[in-house]
Every structure is written in structure tokens, then in C-alpha cells.
């Protein structure tokens, strides 16, 4: 008979400080409220026998569903996408808890997790482009803009993995994930990074934030009766993504992450 865990036991085993205290890997929704609810989902999943990797696959499909929901015109699609993005993060919190409670954490789970976030955060801007175009047409400049945004966001996300793989390939020791190691070592980049804390536009490209601002744009579209706000959002996001990606790459080069 499978062991039954209490919510308190799941919190103790599944939410250690080494996980919840990470600088870059714990999304603000998790620390603010999702970690409060995820043990209840984990408790429901454990008796089913589903593996932690199986839960991660559910997370992947939930993220894809959030992007697909944006293809539904108007407010209904935007609301559904925002809710599904929240659900994806809840399942994302639960898959690690399932793995830690069962003692089945492994590289395959991390790999699947990266697939989930990379693909979701690439599909959402592409869906935004289709949404801005009013539907799928091969000759739409809005869809091209969405595709370019998706490419930039994928590059930006990949930079952290590039830094880690470079350390591995050059046999540098594993570096602690702290603000001190991630920050540029003084100079103009250090000043700009400090200023970015007051206008953290680089944080809006996560699936949760993206779906929320798309929802706000959808409300604007409903008021104006056309797609002008969604299109304006895409026009603004594209150069900001280019700036964020360039800044991220330069910050890594100027920090301790490659030393």
C-alpha cells in the first residue's frame, strides 16, 4: 500500500530551502502563493502513481494549451490563456514536489522542465502575433513580428544554459546562483543593471507575465472595438526583447559566471 503523506510532510520534503530560496529558478508566483497550494495538488497526484516526469509532461501540455488559447479571439481566449499559465506554474511546482517526496529527482525531469518552459515561452509570442493579425495568414507582418519576438525570447532564455554549458565544457567549477555572481563587475553595465531593478521590463517575458499583459491588451481591444492595443503591445515588446537579450548577453560576459 502506498504511503500517505500529510500536507505538512509534503511541504517539509518537497519544498526545501535549497529549492524555494533559489535566486533565479523560483518564479514570484510560486513564492507568493502557488507554493501554498501546490502541496494539495501533489497530495492528490501521489496516490495515482503518476511519475514526476509524467507530471512534468502535464505541465508541458498545460503551457501549450495556454498559447493555443490565445488563438481564441477576444477576451475569452486571453482570460483562458492567463488562467492556464497560472495552472502551468502550479503543476510546475508540483512535479518537483512529487519527485522529492518519492526520491526520484533526476536529469530527465530537469530536461523535460526546460522543454516545457522553452516551448511555452516561444509559442505564446507566436500566438500573440497571430492574434494581432486577426487570424493566421502567411503574408502577415504581425505574425512575422510575433515569430521574431519568439526567437528573441528563446535566445534570451537560452543564454543562461549557454553560460552553464560553457562552464562545464571549460571545466570551470559549478558557481553558486547568487546576485553577486550574476551581476556585472562594475562599470556602465553594472549601473544599467541596477537601474533595471526600478524598471524590470525584462521580467515581462515569462509565460505568466506575458499572458497577463496580453489580457490587459485584450481588455483595451474590447473597449476600442479593434486590435489596436494588442498590435501596439507587440510593437513595444519587440524592441524591448532585443534590448533585453543584448543586455543579458553582455551582463553574463561582464559577470563572474564565465570566470
N, C-alpha and C positions, 0 to 999 in steps of 0.2 A: 504494500500500500504506500502511495506517495506521501511524503511528509507534508504536513500542512504548516504553512508559515503565517504568523500574525503580521499585521501591518508594521508593527514596531520592529519585528525581526527583519522584514524586507528593507525597511529604512536603514537599519544598522548595517546589514550586509551589502545591500545594493546601492547605498549612497554614501560611500566613504568619503572622507575629506579630500583624498587624493583625486577624486572624480569631481566633486562639487566645488572644489577650490581651484580648479584649473583656470589659468588666465584667459586662454583663447578658445577652449573647446566647449565651454558651458554657455549656452545661449541665455540671454537675460530672461526669457520666458520661463526657462527651467528653474532658475534660482528664485524668480519672483513668485511663480505659482504652480508650474507644471510638476515640479518635484513633490509638491504637496499631494497631487492627485495620482501620479504615476504608480505608487505602490498598490493602489486599489486595482488598476488595470493589470499590474504584474500578478497580484494575488488571484485574479480571475484567469489569467493565462497559464499559470503554473500547473494546475490540475489537468489541463487539456493535453499536456505532453508536447506541445509545440516547442521546437528548439528555439534558442536565442536567435540563430540565423533565420529561422522561419519568421520570427517577429520582425527582424530587420527587413526581410522581403516585404512584409506587410507595410512597413514604413516607406519602402521604395514606391510601392503601388499607390499609397496614400498621397505621396508627393506628386506623382504623375497625375493623379486624379485632380489635385489642386490646379495644376497647369491646364488640364483639359477643361476644367470648369470655367476657365476664363474665356473659352470659345463660345460659351452661352452668352448671348448679348444682354446688355443692360445690367441692372442691379442684381438680379438673381444669380448670374454667373459670378460676379465679383464677391457677393456675400458667401456663396458656396466655396469659392476658392480660399477666402480668408479663413473660413471655418476648417477646411481640410488642411490648410497649412498649420493651423494650431494642433489639429489632430495628429499630423505627421510628427510634430515635435513631442507630443505626448507619447506616441509609440516609440519614438527615438529614445526617449528617456527610459521606457520600459524594457526595451530589448537588452540594454546593458544590465539592468537590474535582474532580469531573468538569467543572464549569463553568469553574473556574480553569485547569485543565490545558488545556482546549480553547480558552480565551479567549472563552467565550460567556456570561459573567455578565451578568445584566440584570434589569430591573424585574419582568418576568413571573415569573422564578424566585422572587424575594422574595415576590411576591403569592401564588404557589402555596404557598410555605412557610408563610405566615401562615394560609392556608386549612387546611393540614394540622394546624397546632397549635391553632388556634381550634376547629375542629370536633372533633378528638380530645379535647381537654380539656373540651369541652362534653358529648360523648357518654359519656365514662367516668362522671361522676357520675349522669347519667341512667340508665345501665346499673346503677349501684350501687343506685339507688332501686328498679329492677325486681327486682334481686337480693334486696334487703331485703324486698320484698313477697312473695317466693317465686314470682314469675311476673307476667305483665302482666295487670292488671285496672284498668279505668277509674276505679274508685272507691277506689283505694288511696292512703292518706295517705303511705305510704312512697315511692311513685312521685312524688307531688307534692313531697315533700321533696327527692328526687333532682333533679327539674326545677328547683326553686328554687336548689339548690346549683349546678347547671349554669349558671343565669342569673347568679348572683353571680360565678362563676369567669370567665365570659365578660366580664362588666363589668370585673372586676379586670384581666384581660389587656388589655382594650381601652383602659384608662387610659393606658398608655404610648404607644399610637398616637394617642390623643386629644391628648396633650401635644405630640407631634411635629407633628401636623397643625395644631394651634393656632399653633405657632411659624411654620410655613410660611404660614398664612393671614394672620398679622400681620406677615409679612416680617422676623421675627427671624432672625438668622444661625444656622446649624447649631451646636449645642452639643456639646462633647466628652462622650462617655459615660464619666464618671468618678464615683467615690463622692462626691467633693466637690460636684459639681453636682447629684447626686441627693439629697443629704442635706438635711433641713430646716435652716434657718438659725437654730440655737439654739432656746431655749425648751423648752416641755414636749414638743413633737413630736420635737425632736432627742434629748431624753433617752429618750423611749419607743423611738425607732428604735434607739438604742444598746443599750437593754435587749433589744430583739427579736433582736439578734445572739446572745444567750445562749439564747433560746427561739424559734428561727426557724420557728414553725408556718406562716407564710405561704408557706414553700417547699414544703409537702407537696402542693400542688395541681397540680403538674406531672404529666403522664401517668405518668412513671416512678415517682415517689413514691406517687401515688395507687394504682397497681396493686400496689405492694409492700405498702402498709398494708392494702389490701383482701385481699391474700394472707394477711397475718397474721391478719386477722379471719376469713378462711375456715378457717384452722387452728383458731382458737378455736371456730368453729361446729362443726367436726368433733369437737372434744373435748366440747362441751356437747350436741351432737346436735340443735341447732336453729339459728335465725338471730339469736340474741340479741346476739352480738358484732358482726355486720355492722350490725344495727339501731342498736346503741349507737354504732358508728363514725359512722354517718350523722347521728345526733343531735348528736354532738360537732362534726363537720365544719361543719354548717350555721351555727351562730352564729360560729364562728371565721372562716368565709369572709366573713360580714357585717362582722366587725370588721376583717379584713384589707383588704377592699375600701374601707371608710371610711377606714382609716388610710393606705392607698395614695393615695387622692384628696387627703387633707389634706396628706400629705407632698409631693406634687407641687406643690400650691398654695404651700407654705411653702419650697420649694427654689428653685434658680436655673433650673429647667427652663422656666419661663414668663417669664423676665426676660432 
